Amino acid sequence: MSYQEITLEVKDYIATLTLNRPRQFNALTSNMLTKELPQAIAEIHGNEQARVVILTGAGRVFCTGADKELLTQLSDREAGPAHRQIIMDAAAVVVKGLQGLGKPSIAAINGLAVGAGFSLALACDLKIASQRTKFASLFIKRGLIADCGLTYTLPRAVGLPKALEIMLLGEPIETAEAERIGLVNRVVTSEELLPVSLELAGKLAKLPPIAIRLHKEAAYRSLTSDLASQLDFETRAQLTCFQTEDFQEGIKSFLEKREPEFKGK
């Protein structure tokens, strides 16, 4: 599929998904939420050559949330609830798609990440931010509740009291503070952002995809699971891993004292 407002490139087992409206600060449109982003995520999901995903923004900004036209549509009282429902359902598909990929996702946050842009960044598994990045949950200042999964991801990232402070006040968070509270994994210079993200993605791409998928599923399940259920899932997942060619390769390469070559089988 050809895309107008995003780009998607797959190379060396790494899919790079870029929000591509730099002049509009990569603000989200109805088309991006309802068509292009869901389609791109589905494309990545079905592509065995894409083992890791990097989500970033073109230019100097990651994403400033919904664009003016979309905000106008959502605030139009005559439009009725049906259109708003379509947009919210589409946003949910995007967020659930990122977390349900079964492949690790890295947010390479290259500048402002506010509103729904903040939510998109936190929907990724790992977050690398440039030093010029700022985060803000601006929903409260528009008379809205945080959405696109932010009420789920933010408390789990920084704890409930800090998450409430961030969402209720809507004040900006500088990168040093973001790193201190565990909002991001790492802060780097703007020049280092993509090389560091690609290096991390490259390391992940060399690891066994089935075990990666099961690790990710187990980690997210643990957030709502009890110990007995988690142990049961670990057992079932491990039995699956025992049946893979990658497990055999992992043992063989260890005994032969060489680097393993995992095939995802």
N, C-alpha and C positions, 0 to 999 in steps of 0.2 A: 504494500500500500504506500502511496505517496502522501507525504504530510506537508501541511502548509505552515503550521505554527509550532511544530516540534521537529526535531531530527532524531533519527535512530541509526546508529552504526554498530555493527558487530564485527569485532576483530580480536583475534587471539583469545577467543572464549569470553571476551568482555563486551557486554552491550552498554553503549553509552547513549543515554536518553537525555536530550537537551531541550529545555524550554526555550523556544527560539523566537522571542519577541523583544529583542534587546531595547529597541526604542520605546517600548511600552513597559519596560522593566519586568518583562516576562509575566505580566499580569495574566490571569487565567480568564479565558473566554468560554462561552457556552460550548463552542465547537471543541475546544481542548478537553473540557470535562466530559462531554457526552459522546464524543467520537474519537478524537485522536489519541488521547492518553489511554483510554480503555483498549483501543485497538493495538497500540504499541505494546502494552503490557501483555495482552493475549499473544502477540507475535513473539515476544521474548519467552513467554511460557512454553510455547510450542517449538522453540528453536534449541536443539541439542548443542549447537555451537555457542550458545549464550549461557555460560555457567555463573556469571556474576553481572550485576547491573550497577552502573554509576548513573545517578540522577543529578543533573546540574543545570545551570542557567547560562544562556549566552550573554556575553558582555560583562558588566560590572555588578550585576544584581542577580540574585537567585530567583526570587519571586515575591512580588508585592501583593499577592492575593488576587481577589476578583477584580477584573478591569471595570472601568466606569460604565460601559454599556451593560455588562452583566449586573452590576449593582443597581443600575437604573431599572432593568427588567425585574429584578427581585423586589424592588421597592414600589413597583407600580401596583397600586391597589386594584386596578381594573383588570390586571392580568389573571387574577384568581390564583387559588392554591395549586392548580394542576402543574403549571410551569415550574413553580418553586419546587414541587415534589420531584419533578424530572431532574432538576439540577442537583438536588440533595441526594437522590438515589444514585446519580451518575458519580458524584463525588465519593460516595460510599464504595462504589465499584472500584474506583481508582485506588483508594486506601486499602481495601481488602485485597485487591489484586497485588499490590506491592508486598504486603505481608504474607500473602498466601502463595507467592511464586514458587516456594521451595528452593529458591536460589538467593544467596545473600545480596542485599542491596546496600549501596554506599551513597549517601548524600554528600556531594562535593559542593559545599555551600560557599559560593563565591561573592557574596554581598548580602544586601538586605534580604531577610526571610521573615516576612510579616504576614499576619492574618492566615489565610489558607496556605500561603507559601511556607510559613512556620509549620503548619500541620503536615504539609507534604514532606518537608525535611525530616520531621520526627517519625513519619511513617516508614522511613528506611531503617535498616538494621544498624548500620554504622554511620557516624556523622563526622566528616572532616570539614573544618571551617577555616576560611582565610581570616587573617587578622582584621580585615575591614568589615567583617560580618557583624550585623546587628539583628537580634531577634525581637519580635514583639507580638503579643496576642492582642490585636487591636479590636477584636470583636465587641468587647464591652463598650468601647467608645462609639460604636455604631448602633448600640442598643440591641446587640445580638449575643447569643451564646457561642462559645468556641465550637467549631465543627471540623469536619474532615478528620475526625478521630483524635483531635487534640485533647479532649477530656479523658481519653483512654491512655494515650501515649505519654502525655506530660507528667501525670502523677507517678507513672511507673518509671520515668526517667529521673525525676528529681525529688520524689516524695510528695505526699498530699499537701502539707502546709505551704511548701514553696510553690507548688503548682497553682494552688489557689491564689497566692500572692501575684503570680505572673498573670493569671487569667483575669482576676478581679481588677487589678490596677491597669493592666494594658501598657505598662511602661517598658521602654527598650532595655534589652540585656546586651551588654558588651561581650566580646568574645572571651575576655579573661574571666568574667563572671560565669559565662556559659560553661567554660572548661572546669571551673572550680566546683560548680554544682552538679557536674556530670551530664550536662545537656548535650555535650559533644565529646567524641573520643579524643580528638586532637585538634590543636590550632596551629596553622602553618602560615607562612607568608603567601601572598597572592600568587607569586611566581611558583611556589612549591605545590599549590593546591592540586592541580591535575596530575603532575608527576607522582606525588605522594599517593593520591587516590588510585592511580593506575598501578602503582607498585603494590599497594594493598590488594587491589582486585586481582593482580597477577598471581600473588601468593595464594589467594582463595581459589582461583581458577585451576591451580595445579593439584588441589586436594580432591578426595573422592566425592563426586556430586551426590551420591545416595546418602552417604554419611553426613554430608553438609545439610542436605534437606531434612534429615531426621533430627539433627542437632537443633536446627532452627525451629522445627515443629515442637520438639520437646521443651525448648526454652520458653516459647510462647504459651504452651499448655501449662507450664509450671505456675504461671501468673494466676490461674484460676483453679488449680488442681490441688488435691491433698497428697500427702506423701505416698500412701498406698497406691493411688491411681497413677502417680508419676513413676513409681517403681514398676508397675505393671506395664506402662507404656515403654519404659526403658528396656524391659525384657523382650517385648515384642519387636521393638526396633532393632535391638542387638541381634535377635534371631534372623531378622531380615539381612542385616549386614553380614552375618556369618555365611550367607548363601551367595554373596557377591564375588565376582572376579576381582574386584578392587581389594577385598579383604585378603584374598590369596596373594595378590601382588604386593600388598603391604607387608605380609609375613615374609614372602620370598625376597623382597628387596632388603628387608632388615637382615635376613640371614646372609644375603650376598653383599651386604655393606655398600649399597648403592641407593641413589634416589629413586623413589617409586614413580611409575608412570600409570596414573589412574585413567581408566577409560569410561567410567560412569556406568559400569555393568556389574 
